[in-house]
Amino acid sequence: MNTTAPESVRILVADDHTLLREALCDLLRSEPGFEIVAQAGNGEDAIRLAAAHRPDVVLLDIEMPRNDPPVTVRRLLQGDPGLRIIVLSMYDGRQLVGELLHLGISGYLHKSTGRDTLISAVRSREGGDELRTVTVSVSPDSLRAPLPVPDGAGGLSDRESEVLTLVSQAMSNRQIAVRLGIAEGTIKRHMRNIFTKLDAVSRIDAVNKAVERGLLPQPEPPRRRF
């Protein structure tokens, strides 16, 4: 009697922290039927490698360099509408979670989630809202509710304003960390706070909202050369 082995689940893991990424790959490789086809350390590489390797699932850290989460998700799904994207993040801002779910991701997992939940999310091959896995502190009802209009000026601290000013100059987290002489992880924490306070969904959105509210000066238009 011939039995056909189930097809393996082809996975691309995208995370800029090498040790965490490799540990995650080791965990997934230990599961029967999982195959790691590629690893990426930034958003652009994730898009390029997904096109080259055609994975079934992308595990996507949204706090990587060269990565605007909504743009990255759109481009991944444009390249392969059947691709299942599971976001991994320490950030659980309601607006970003809601937007990414609306764009079509298959799950949004907080990085503190357990192994069993992660494995189950990766194994789920069917779509539909009822089968999406969300493990952040955001309820489905709150995602369907209208988003509140942020009040006040956002309450950015001096350091957060300093970080966002450098973001507006197109500097990466790593470059900002070097400029300010602090750890890159600290910059990421400041960015999470900024996103929450401004209800922003990306770095560009945060800068634009800060300018609108007078927290950052209006960028000067490029000078004309005569």
trRosetta pair geometry for C-beta under 8 A, 3 or more apart (Angstrom, degrees):
i j d omega theta_ij theta_ji phi_ij phi_ji
6 33 6.0 -4 90 -118 111 130
7 33 7.9 79 106 -155 36 99
8 33 5.1 -172 -122 -166 64 55
8 34 6.6 160 -169 -96 95 6
8 35 4.4 60 143 -13 138 115
9 33 5.9 57 5 140 88 90
9 34 5.4 -25 63 -110 99 60
9 35 6.8 169 77 25 45 76
9 56 5.2 -104 -158 64 68 141
9 57 6.1 16 171 3 108 121
9 122 6.3 122 132 156 155 96
9 123 6.8 -121 -44 -107 157 50
9 125 7.9 -136 -103 -81 111 100
10 35 5.2 -28 -105 75 59 106
10 37 4.8 23 -170 -26 99 132
10 53 7.2 -160 164 148 126 101
10 54 7.3 32 104 105 150 66
10 55 4.5 -147 120 -138 94 64
10 56 4.7 115 50 0 77 89
10 57 7.3 161 85 26 50 72
11 28 6.0 -90 68 168 162 153
11 34 6.1 0 -5 -168 131 92
11 35 6.6 158 18 79 81 48
11 36 5.5 -45 74 -104 97 54
11 37 6.6 152 60 11 40 83
11 55 5.7 74 -132 -161 11 129
11 56 7.0 -40 -70 56 53 84
11 57 4.9 -19 -110 72 77 100
11 58 7.6 150 -162 -94 60 27
11 59 6.5 21 -173 -9 108 103
11 122 6.7 -6 -97 -152 130 125
12 36 7.8 107 -101 -159 28 65
12 37 6.0 -49 -72 66 73 92
12 38 4.7 -6 -121 66 93 95
12 39 7.3 178 -163 -85 65 28
12 40 6.6 28 171 -5 106 108
12 46 6.8 127 140 -148 128 77
12 49 5.9 150 -141 114 134 113
12 50 5.7 -117 20 -87 169 77
12 53 6.4 136 -77 76 114 132
12 55 4.1 -145 -17 -13 96 157
12 57 7.3 -170 29 96 67 53
12 58 4.7 -17 68 -112 104 76
12 59 7.2 -168 92 27 53 67
13 21 5.7 142 131 -159 119 88
13 24 5.7 161 -150 102 143 121
13 25 5.5 -130 19 -73 159 90
13 28 7.3 -170 -64 12 129 151
13 36 6.3 -26 -5 -138 112 109
13 38 7.7 -172 32 96 61 53
13 39 5.2 -15 69 -115 92 77
13 40 7.4 -178 94 28 46 70
13 59 4.9 -6 -118 59 66 113
14 21 7.9 -47 177 -121 10 120
14 39 7.4 160 -85 -166 43 49
14 40 4.1 -12 -112 67 87 107
14 41 7.5 -149 -156 -60 65 13
14 42 7.9 -77 -166 63 102 10
14 43 7.5 76 175 -99 139 41
14 45 7.4 164 -127 89 104 91
14 46 4.0 17 -106 -97 148 122
14 58 6.4 12 0 -176 117 98
14 59 6.6 178 29 88 69 60
14 60 5.0 6 61 -117 120 58
14 61 5.9 -143 109 25 74 79
14 64 6.6 -77 155 -30 96 160
15 20 5.6 -96 137 97 144 106
15 21 4.1 -176 67 -81 107 96
15 24 6.8 92 11 21 148 146
15 40 8.0 108 15 80 37 65
15 41 7.3 -27 91 -119 36 51
15 59 7.6 -25 -37 115 103 99
15 61 4.0 87 -108 -11 74 139
15 64 6.8 -152 -143 -78 29 116
15 88 7.0 -32 -84 76 115 131
16 21 7.8 156 38 -43 7 128
16 41 4.8 81 -118 -172 61 75
16 42 6.2 52 -89 -75 106 63
16 61 6.7 -126 5 88 74 139
16 63 7.7 -104 24 103 118 68
16 64 4.3 149 -33 -129 112 86
16 65 6.0 102 -101 7 149 85
17 20 4.0 38 99 25 117 116
17 21 6.1 160 83 -20 60 88
17 61 7.8 171 16 -122 91 176
18 21 5.7 -59 -143 38 27 111
18 22 6.2 21 162 -15 65 109
18 41 7.2 -10 -77 -105 77 119
19 22 6.0 -57 -145 39 27 106
19 23 6.2 28 155 -19 63 108
20 23 5.7 -55 -146 37 30 111
20 24 6.3 32 155 -20 65 106
21 24 5.8 -56 -150 36 29 111
21 25 6.4 30 151 -19 64 105
21 39 5.9 103 161 -159 127 121
21 41 7.4 -83 -39 -93 165 75
22 25 5.5 -50 -147 36 35 113
22 26 6.4 39 152 -22 65 102
22 39 7.9 17 -79 -128 62 159
23 26 5.6 -51 -149 34 33 113
23 27 6.5 36 151 -21 64 103
24 27 5.6 -51 -151 33 33 114
24 28 6.4 28 154 -15 65 107
24 59 7.0 -149 156 110 140 155
25 28 5.8 -58 -146 40 32 108
25 29 6.1 34 155 -22 67 108
25 36 4.9 40 -148 -97 101 161
25 39 6.5 -42 -70 -84 140 123
26 29 5.8 -54 -144 36 29 112
26 30 6.7 34 155 -26 61 104
27 30 6.0 -59 -161 25 30 113
27 31 7.6 26 147 -20 60 102
27 115 6.6 -132 -168 -129 130 107
27 118 7.8 28 127 98 136 142
28 31 5.9 -54 -164 24 42 112
28 34 4.7 -129 169 148 84 148
28 36 6.1 109 91 -63 125 102
28 119 8.0 172 -113 -102 67 78
28 122 7.1 -163 -126 -142 110 176
29 34 6.4 -132 -96 95 27 107
29 36 6.0 -50 -69 -8 95 114
31 34 4.5 53 77 2 101 128
31 119 5.9 172 -101 -131 152 116
33 123 8.0 62 97 -113 130 96
34 122 7.0 27 -109 136 120 141
36 39 7.0 15 173 -56 118 90
37 53 4.4 153 137 173 123 135
37 55 5.3 -171 45 -88 130 95
38 49 4.2 -179 150 174 153 127
38 50 7.7 -145 65 -67 142 44
38 52 7.3 104 -75 77 155 106
38 53 4.7 -170 -22 -4 127 161
38 55 6.9 -118 31 -50 101 122
39 49 7.9 -84 62 174 20 171
40 43 7.9 88 143 -97 131 11
40 45 4.0 170 -148 109 102 103
40 46 4.1 173 93 -74 163 65
40 48 7.9 143 -112 53 128 86
40 49 5.2 -157 -67 24 113 141
40 64 8.0 47 123 -171 94 168
41 45 6.1 31 43 48 61 151
41 64 6.8 172 161 -154 44 124
41 65 7.6 12 135 42 81 102
42 45 5.1 89 58 13 76 104
42 46 7.1 -134 99 -11 38 90
42 64 5.0 178 -125 150 46 116
42 65 4.5 -45 -117 78 114 84
42 66 4.2 47 168 52 125 109
42 67 6.1 -153 -175 -39 66 102
43 46 5.5 -54 -150 30 33 115
43 47 6.6 30 156 -16 66 102
43 64 5.6 158 -40 85 75 115
43 65 7.3 -135 6 99 86 43
43 66 4.8 -147 44 111 93 71
43 67 2.8 154 -46 -94 125 80
43 68 7.1 104 -179 18 176 47
43 71 7.9 59 168 88 145 98
43 72 4.5 -100 -155 -94 115 132
44 47 5.9 -54 -154 34 34 109
44 48 6.3 29 152 -15 67 109
44 66 4.7 -43 -9 142 104 133
44 67 7.7 -125 -19 -71 60 68
45 48 5.6 -56 -143 42 35 111
45 49 5.8 27 162 -14 70 111
45 66 7.9 87 -2 85 79 132
46 49 6.2 -59 -138 42 23 103
46 50 6.1 28 159 -23 61 109
46 58 6.6 90 -173 -161 109 131
46 60 6.5 80 -161 -117 156 96
46 64 7.7 114 -23 66 128 158
46 67 7.5 48 20 -104 131 115
46 72 6.6 36 79 -164 129 121
46 76 7.2 -36 131 -83 102 119
47 50 5.9 -55 -147 33 25 112
47 51 6.7 24 155 -17 61 106
47 72 6.5 -128 -58 -144 107 77
47 75 5.1 -10 -123 118 130 126
47 76 6.1 -119 -109 -74 75 73
47 79 7.1 145 -163 -17 80 149
48 51 6.0 -60 -158 35 29 109
48 52 6.4 20 151 -14 65 111
49 52 5.5 -57 -143 41 37 110
49 53 5.7 1 169 7 73 115
50 53 6.7 -69 -127 52 22 86
50 54 7.4 79 174 -86 55 26
50 55 6.2 -75 -129 24 73 99
50 58 5.9 -20 -98 -80 124 132
50 76 5.6 5 94 -133 170 91
50 79 6.2 111 110 92 110 145
50 80 6.8 -128 156 14 108 127
50 83 6.8 31 -171 -124 127 153
51 54 7.6 11 -170 -63 20 65
51 79 5.1 -93 -88 -161 89 143
51 80 7.9 -172 -98 -27 54 105
54 80 6.6 145 -134 -90 73 147
55 58 6.0 120 79 -66 132 71
55 83 7.2 66 82 -135 76 102
56 83 7.5 171 -174 -133 26 58
56 84 6.3 7 151 27 69 106
56 125 7.7 -39 176 -120 129 92
57 83 7.6 144 -104 -172 24 72
57 84 4.8 -30 -105 77 73 102
57 85 7.6 157 -160 -89 58 25
57 86 6.4 6 -171 2 106 108
57 106 7.8 -81 -127 50 91 145
57 122 5.6 102 157 -145 174 79
58 76 6.2 -87 23 -159 161 147
58 83 6.3 21 -4 172 108 118
58 84 7.4 174 23 89 66 51
58 85 5.0 -14 64 -113 103 72
58 86 7.2 177 87 30 52 65
59 86 5.3 -23 -109 73 64 100
59 88 5.7 28 177 -17 92 121
59 122 7.5 -27 -68 -93 110 109
60 69 8.0 124 138 -133 125 85
60 72 7.0 161 -162 125 140 131
60 73 7.6 157 98 -83 170 81
60 76 7.8 -99 -75 -40 146 165
60 85 5.7 -2 0 -167 131 98
60 86 7.0 155 20 78 79 44
60 87 5.2 -41 75 -107 96 59
60 88 6.7 165 76 20 38 77
61 64 5.3 100 94 -42 100 102
61 87 7.9 111 -106 -164 19 64
61 88 5.2 -40 -86 76 66 97
61 89 6.6 134 -149 -82 58 65
62 67 6.6 -169 -162 137 47 127
62 69 4.2 14 -149 -93 116 120
62 72 7.8 -178 -125 52 76 139
62 87 5.7 12 -37 -155 113 112
62 88 7.8 177 -5 68 76 48
62 89 5.0 -14 31 -84 106 125
62 91 6.9 -90 75 47 119 121
62 96 7.7 138 142 167 163 133
62 100 7.9 -82 -88 -84 146 153
63 67 7.6 141 -172 80 4 131
63 89 6.4 119 -17 -131 102 90
63 90 7.2 -21 -9 32 149 93
63 91 6.7 130 -59 -8 118 121
63 188 5.6 68 176 -146 134 119
63 191 7.5 143 -139 88 107 134
63 192 7.9 -23 -103 -66 136 97
64 67 4.4 67 71 0 88 147
65 172 5.1 14 -128 -150 109 129
65 173 6.7 -126 -83 28 84 97
65 174 6.8 -22 -79 -3 130 111
66 172 7.7 -27 -40 -107 68 121
67 72 5.4 0 -152 -49 80 146
68 71 4.1 41 84 24 108 119
68 72 6.3 161 70 -20 52 88
68 202 4.5 32 -153 -146 94 133
68 203 6.7 -104 -102 27 89 90
68 204 6.6 0 -118 6 134 110
69 72 5.8 -59 -140 37 26 109
69 73 6.2 24 164 -17 65 107
69 87 7.5 41 -150 -123 121 132
69 96 6.6 53 75 -162 152 112
69 100 6.3 -51 150 -84 119 120
69 201 7.1 -111 61 165 112 83
69 202 6.4 -152 31 -92 81 91
70 73 5.8 -56 -147 37 31 110
70 74 6.3 32 156 -20 66 107
70 99 5.8 -46 -90 139 118 125
70 100 6.7 -129 -91 -84 69 73
70 103 6.3 173 -142 -57 79 154
70 201 6.1 35 -25 143 124 123
70 202 6.4 -87 20 -54 101 124
71 74 5.8 -55 -149 36 30 112
71 75 6.3 24 157 -15 65 109
71 202 7.4 62 -5 -110 102 152
72 75 5.9 -59 -146 39 29 107
72 76 6.2 30 156 -20 65 107
73 76 5.8 -55 -147 36 29 111
73 77 6.3 17 160 -9 65 110
73 85 6.0 167 -130 107 89 170
73 100 5.8 166 -52 -138 166 86
73 103 4.9 83 119 117 133 145
73 104 7.2 159 164 59 112 82
73 105 6.0 -65 -137 -62 132 100
74 77 6.1 -67 -149 43 26 102
74 78 6.1 30 154 -24 66 108
74 103 6.2 -89 -71 -159 73 129
75 78 5.5 -49 -141 34 32 114
75 79 6.5 31 157 -17 62 105
76 79 6.0 -61 -157 36 29 109
76 80 7.0 -42 166 44 64 88
76 83 5.8 -111 153 91 96 153
76 85 6.0 96 105 -77 147 132
77 80 6.9 -85 -137 73 31 53
77 81 5.8 53 180 -113 78 47
77 83 6.1 -140 -101 53 57 108
77 85 7.2 -78 -61 -16 95 130
77 103 7.1 -180 8 156 151 93
77 104 5.5 84 -110 78 158 136
78 81 7.6 22 -116 -68 18 74
79 83 7.4 27 82 -17 86 142
80 83 4.0 85 97 -36 110 109
84 106 4.2 1 -162 -13 90 154
84 124 7.9 176 -159 90 155 80
84 125 7.6 -119 -42 -133 152 45
84 127 7.9 -152 -101 -85 99 82
85 104 7.5 78 33 107 114 77
85 105 4.5 -79 87 -127 102 81
85 106 5.9 143 56 13 47 86
85 107 8.0 -159 106 40 50 65
86 105 7.0 128 -96 178 26 101
86 106 5.7 -51 -71 75 74 95
86 107 4.1 2 -126 62 89 107
86 108 7.6 -162 -163 -71 58 26
86 109 6.2 20 171 -1 102 113
86 121 5.4 109 -124 142 144 124
86 122 6.7 -84 -2 -82 158 67
86 133 7.3 7 -131 61 111 113
87 100 6.0 19 -32 152 152 156
87 105 5.6 1 -20 -170 104 156
87 107 6.9 -159 30 100 66 60
87 108 4.7 -2 60 -118 112 68
87 109 6.8 171 86 27 57 65
88 109 5.4 -20 -104 73 65 98
88 111 5.6 77 175 -86 92 81
89 92 7.2 158 101 -64 108 59
89 108 7.2 -28 29 -169 111 85
89 109 7.7 133 25 79 64 51
89 110 6.9 -57 78 -117 61 46
89 111 6.5 -120 101 -33 12 96
89 136 7.8 -6 75 -80 99 130
90 110 6.9 64 -120 -158 35 78
90 111 5.2 -36 -69 20 72 122
90 112 7.9 77 -116 -24 75 89
90 192 6.9 -55 100 -95 100 151
91 96 6.8 6 127 69 117 151
91 192 5.0 -150 -98 -125 103 104
91 195 6.6 17 -155 75 137 149
92 97 6.3 18 -163 -52 59 131
92 110 6.2 -16 -69 -90 120 108
92 136 3.5 175 -130 -168 119 125
92 137 5.4 90 127 35 153 78
92 138 6.0 -166 171 -23 101 106
93 96 4.6 65 78 17 103 107
93 97 6.7 179 85 -11 50 89
93 192 7.9 -170 -37 -161 110 74
93 195 5.4 -112 -38 132 156 109
93 196 5.4 -149 -94 -93 110 68
93 199 7.3 164 -173 -134 125 49
93 201 7.7 -156 100 -99 132 59
94 97 5.8 -60 -146 39 29 110
94 98 6.1 26 160 -17 66 111
94 138 5.1 155 -108 -121 77 127
94 142 6.1 -83 -136 135 132 114
94 143 6.7 -157 -166 -94 90 65
94 147 7.1 167 108 -117 114 96
95 98 5.9 -59 -148 39 28 110
95 99 6.2 27 157 -20 65 108
95 147 5.6 54 -94 -124 99 143
95 199 5.5 87 -10 -174 149 84
95 200 7.8 159 79 82 138 8
95 201 5.7 -106 121 -73 107 98
96 99 5.7 -54 -143 36 31 110
96 100 6.3 24 161 -14 66 108
96 195 7.0 1 -34 173 136 130
96 201 4.8 156 -92 -130 80 77
97 100 6.2 -63 -149 39 25 104
97 101 6.3 23 156 -16 64 110
97 108 5.3 129 -139 146 91 170
97 134 7.1 84 -172 -146 123 121
97 136 5.9 -135 -97 60 145 146
97 138 5.1 148 74 47 161 163
97 143 6.6 -94 107 -104 104 116
98 101 5.9 -58 -146 39 29 109
98 102 6.2 30 155 -21 65 108
98 138 7.7 -126 -49 164 84 147
98 143 4.4 171 -98 -152 99 91
98 147 7.6 -154 51 -70 157 114
99 102 5.6 -57 -150 36 30 113
99 103 6.4 31 152 -21 65 105
99 201 5.5 20 24 -134 159 145
100 103 5.5 -50 -147 33 35 113
100 105 4.8 5 154 2 94 134
100 108 6.4 113 89 -84 128 123
101 104 7.9 101 177 -34 29 11
101 105 6.0 -73 -94 52 41 93
101 108 6.6 -70 -64 -22 96 127
101 132 6.8 83 -137 173 106 161
101 134 7.4 -11 -85 -83 132 127
101 143 6.7 6 51 -172 149 148
105 108 6.4 79 106 -60 137 85
105 132 7.8 90 105 -143 70 120
106 121 7.4 139 122 -178 102 92
106 124 7.2 177 169 91 123 112
106 127 7.0 -101 -111 -116 97 72
106 132 6.0 -155 -175 -120 45 81
106 133 7.5 27 138 25 74 84
107 121 4.6 36 -79 -159 175 127
107 124 7.9 112 -49 53 127 132
107 132 5.7 178 -85 -169 59 71
107 133 3.8 6 -126 59 119 89
107 134 6.7 -158 -154 -67 63 50
108 132 7.9 25 6 166 79 109
108 133 7.6 -170 37 99 45 63
108 134 5.0 18 55 -121 94 78
108 135 7.4 -161 99 31 62 61
108 136 6.0 -44 122 -5 108 118
109 113 4.7 -69 -174 5 104 154
109 117 6.9 153 -130 125 121 113
109 118 6.3 88 -163 -96 166 79
109 121 6.4 -124 -58 -3 130 171
109 133 6.4 8 -71 119 95 110
109 134 7.8 -145 -75 -137 47 28
109 135 4.9 27 -134 36 62 116
109 136 7.8 166 -157 -42 15 83
110 113 5.3 129 68 -38 71 91
110 135 5.0 -114 18 106 89 92
110 136 4.9 132 -54 -89 104 70
110 137 7.9 48 -62 -18 145 72
113 117 4.8 -99 174 79 113 134
113 118 5.9 132 109 -53 116 89
113 135 4.5 71 -92 106 122 161
114 117 5.0 95 62 8 78 102
114 118 7.1 -144 100 -4 42 90
115 118 5.8 -62 -152 38 31 111
115 119 6.1 27 157 -17 69 108
116 119 5.8 -55 -145 38 30 109
116 120 6.2 31 156 -20 65 109
117 120 5.8 -56 -147 37 29 112
117 121 6.3 30 155 -21 64 106
117 133 6.7 152 179 -170 92 135
117 135 6.1 71 158 -71 151 148
118 121 5.8 -57 -150 34 29 110
118 122 6.5 25 155 -16 65 107
119 122 5.9 -58 -149 38 31 109
119 123 6.2 26 155 -18 66 110
120 123 5.8 -59 -145 38 29 109
120 124 6.5 39 155 -35 64 100
120 133 7.1 135 100 -89 97 147
121 124 5.9 -46 -152 16 31 114
121 133 4.1 -95 -103 33 109 157
124 131 5.6 174 -175 169 136 112
124 133 7.1 155 17 -27 149 114
126 131 5.4 49 90 63 95 174
127 131 6.8 153 157 62 16 122
128 131 4.9 67 72 18 94 102
128 132 7.3 -145 97 -27 48 82
129 132 5.7 -42 -153 7 39 117
129 140 8.0 95 172 -137 115 130
134 138 6.9 -77 162 71 129 94
134 140 7.5 139 49 -70 148 80
138 142 5.7 -123 -167 77 74 123
138 143 6.0 78 152 -58 113 97
139 142 4.7 93 58 5 84 101
139 143 7.2 -146 95 -7 46 84
140 143 5.6 -56 -152 33 36 113
140 144 6.7 28 154 -15 67 105
141 144 5.9 -62 -154 38 34 106
141 145 6.5 40 149 -31 67 104
142 145 5.4 -46 -147 23 38 118
147 199 7.1 130 171 -171 123 136
148 199 7.9 -142 77 -95 77 152
150 154 6.7 30 155 -90 137 73
150 197 7.7 90 -150 161 140 47
150 198 6.7 -83 -28 -157 179 32
150 199 4.8 -159 -48 1 124 126
150 209 8.0 53 49 -175 145 134
152 155 6.2 26 124 -37 136 90
153 156 7.6 -86 125 11 91 85
153 213 5.2 148 -142 159 65 119
153 214 6.7 -63 -131 67 114 95
153 215 5.9 141 174 -70 100 100
154 197 4.6 87 -175 145 83 105
154 198 5.0 7 -128 -81 131 74
154 209 7.5 119 -76 131 140 109
154 210 7.0 -64 22 -105 166 73
154 213 5.9 113 -15 100 113 162
154 215 6.0 -32 44 -62 133 150
155 197 5.7 -129 63 -150 86 127
156 160 4.2 -134 -166 94 93 121
156 161 4.8 118 123 -59 127 82
156 164 6.9 -52 -149 4 154 140
156 194 6.6 31 -114 -113 110 83
156 197 6.1 151 -75 108 70 156
156 198 7.9 12 -63 -51 109 102
156 210 7.4 22 -29 -121 152 113
156 215 5.8 84 20 -156 135 136
157 160 4.5 96 50 7 77 103
157 161 7.0 -139 93 -5 40 86
157 193 7.9 1 11 127 109 144
158 161 5.8 -56 -151 36 30 112
158 162 6.4 33 150 -21 64 106
159 162 5.4 -52 -149 34 34 115
159 163 6.3 35 152 -19 66 103
159 190 6.3 -110 126 -117 101 134
160 163 5.6 -51 -147 36 33 111
160 164 6.2 28 155 -16 66 107
160 190 5.3 -173 -104 -166 72 100
160 193 6.0 -98 -103 96 132 118
160 194 5.3 167 -166 -76 111 96
160 197 7.6 51 165 29 159 150
161 164 5.8 -57 -144 40 30 108
161 165 6.3 38 153 -26 64 103
161 210 8.0 154 -125 -157 73 135
161 215 6.4 -134 -117 174 101 97
161 216 7.5 177 -156 -77 85 79
162 165 5.7 -50 -151 29 29 115
162 166 6.9 24 153 -12 61 104
162 180 7.1 109 131 -100 125 128
163 166 6.0 -62 -158 38 33 107
163 167 6.4 37 146 -23 67 104
163 176 6.0 67 -141 -179 77 144
163 180 7.5 -32 -87 -41 78 155
163 187 6.2 165 -136 -141 127 80
163 190 4.7 115 1 126 170 144
163 191 6.9 -125 144 -65 137 71
163 194 7.0 -133 88 -45 119 142
164 167 5.1 -46 -146 33 40 118
164 168 6.5 46 152 -24 65 98
164 194 5.7 158 -72 -134 115 149
164 206 6.3 -121 -131 138 113 114
164 207 6.5 170 -178 -94 94 69
164 210 5.6 134 154 -60 145 170
164 215 7.4 10 92 126 150 118
164 216 6.4 -117 121 -67 112 128
165 168 5.7 -51 -156 30 32 113
165 169 7.1 25 146 -13 61 104
165 216 6.2 171 -94 -123 72 109
166 169 5.5 -56 -155 37 40 111
166 171 4.6 -45 163 46 91 137
166 175 7.6 -165 166 107 120 96
166 176 4.7 129 112 -111 144 103
166 179 6.3 174 -126 68 148 154
166 180 7.8 -112 -23 -40 161 109
167 170 7.8 54 176 -69 38 16
167 171 6.4 -96 -92 56 30 81
167 176 7.1 -8 -61 -71 68 142
167 191 7.6 122 -78 -106 143 105
167 203 5.4 -138 -174 -167 124 109
167 206 7.0 -2 113 88 153 121
167 207 6.0 -148 109 -69 105 110
168 207 4.6 141 -93 -135 87 126
168 210 7.8 -108 -64 71 125 132
168 211 7.9 119 -116 -56 138 109
168 216 5.9 149 -47 -174 158 154
168 219 6.8 -157 171 -76 117 111
171 175 4.2 -128 -169 93 95 126
171 176 5.1 120 122 -58 123 82
171 179 7.0 -14 -171 -10 158 143
172 175 4.7 97 51 8 76 102
172 176 7.0 -139 94 -5 39 87
173 176 5.7 -56 -147 37 31 111
173 177 6.3 35 154 -24 65 105
173 184 5.3 85 137 -158 104 93
173 187 4.5 154 -158 109 89 134
173 188 5.9 29 -146 -64 148 77
173 191 7.0 -67 -98 -26 112 143
174 177 5.7 -51 -149 32 30 114
174 178 6.7 29 153 -17 63 103
174 184 5.5 -10 -98 -106 59 129
175 178 5.8 -54 -152 36 33 110
175 179 6.3 34 151 -20 66 107
176 179 5.5 -55 -147 37 33 113
176 180 6.1 9 162 0 69 112
176 187 5.1 126 91 -128 119 142
177 180 6.4 -68 -140 49 24 94
177 181 7.9 -177 167 3 53 3
177 182 5.7 -106 -146 78 71 63
177 183 6.2 -35 -148 151 124 16
177 184 4.2 -67 -51 -80 160 63
177 186 7.2 124 -115 56 99 93
177 187 5.0 -101 -67 -23 90 134
178 181 7.5 25 -175 -72 27 41
180 187 7.6 143 43 -81 134 105
182 186 4.7 -72 148 68 117 145
182 187 6.8 141 93 -47 106 83
183 186 4.6 102 65 -3 83 101
183 187 7.4 -145 102 -3 51 81
184 187 5.4 -48 -155 31 43 115
184 188 6.6 45 147 -20 68 100
185 188 5.5 -50 -151 34 37 113
185 189 6.6 39 150 -21 65 101
186 189 5.6 -50 -151 33 35 113
186 190 6.5 38 150 -18 65 101
187 190 5.6 -52 -151 35 34 112
187 191 6.4 35 150 -20 66 104
188 191 5.5 -52 -147 35 34 113
188 192 6.6 39 152 -22 65 99
189 192 5.7 -48 -151 31 34 112
189 193 6.6 33 151 -16 64 103
190 193 5.7 -57 -153 37 34 111
190 194 6.3 36 150 -22 68 106
191 194 5.4 -50 -144 36 35 114
191 195 6.3 39 155 -22 66 102
191 203 7.4 -34 -148 -97 122 90
191 206 7.8 -117 -154 -35 79 175
192 195 5.7 -51 -149 34 31 112
192 196 6.5 30 153 -18 63 106
193 196 5.7 -57 -150 37 32 111
193 197 6.1 25 157 -15 67 110
194 197 5.9 -58 -142 40 28 106
194 198 6.0 1 168 6 66 115
194 200 6.9 -17 131 33 82 132
194 206 5.4 56 139 -155 113 139
195 198 6.6 -72 -139 52 20 92
195 199 7.8 48 167 -124 54 7
195 200 4.8 -106 -133 65 62 91
195 201 7.5 95 -153 -83 106 18
195 206 6.1 -73 -90 -81 60 124
196 199 7.4 13 -175 -74 26 45
198 205 7.8 158 122 126 121 85
198 206 5.2 113 72 -132 151 74
198 209 4.6 132 -177 98 118 139
198 210 6.4 -53 -106 -60 145 78
198 213 7.8 -148 -125 12 97 143
199 209 7.5 -170 63 -146 74 168
200 203 7.9 78 145 -94 135 14
200 205 4.2 158 -158 107 92 103
200 206 3.8 83 168 -75 176 73
200 209 5.6 -143 -82 19 104 140
201 205 5.1 41 46 35 70 165
202 205 4.5 97 51 7 77 104
202 206 7.0 -136 94 -8 41 86
203 206 5.7 -52 -150 32 31 113
203 207 6.6 30 153 -17 64 103
204 207 5.8 -54 -151 36 33 109
204 208 6.3 31 153 -17 66 108
205 208 5.7 -56 -145 39 31 111
205 209 6.2 26 159 -16 66 108
206 209 6.0 -58 -145 39 27 106
206 210 6.2 28 156 -20 63 109
207 210 5.7 -57 -148 36 29 111
207 211 6.4 29 155 -19 65 105
207 216 6.6 -42 -156 42 69 162
208 211 5.8 -55 -151 35 30 110
208 212 6.4 32 152 -21 64 106
209 212 5.5 -50 -146 35 35 115
209 213 6.3 18 159 -6 67 110
210 213 6.1 -67 -145 47 28 99
210 215 4.0 -84 -164 72 83 115
210 216 4.4 56 125 -1 111 109
211 214 7.8 44 -178 -67 29 21
211 215 7.4 -81 -58 54 23 73
211 216 5.0 -52 -78 71 65 99
211 217 7.5 -16 -123 103 85 19
211 218 5.8 94 -161 -98 113 56
211 219 7.3 -48 -107 -13 143 82
220 223 8.0 4 141 -49 115 80
